[in-house]
């Protein structure tokens, strides 16, 4: 674990459309710094945020459905959501 997730929440839309196994797998990847489907610049931003204490964003897929995981800067909470929920 590279950082605490805090309280984990999920939007109703994401809960309805995502497979639970995909969510758990993505959370496990997120917490160890595997940022999923991000470009190099966003990966670098996350790596720097680990040191500076800024927000962390990862992107994954459940089948064809893309979803995000965002951990707040203070590490108090992590949200699983679809891009359209943002």
WOMOFEN-V130949 format. One record per helix or strand of 3 or more residues. SS is the DSSP state (H for helix, E for strand). FROM is the first residue (numbers start at 1). LEN is the number of residues. If there is no record, write none. Layout:
# WOMOFEN-V130949
<<SS	FROM	LEN> <SS	FROM	LEN>>
This chain:
# WOMOFEN-V130949
<<E	7	4> <H	12	6> <H	20	12> <H	40	13> <E	56	7> <E	65	7> <E	77	6> <H	83	3>>
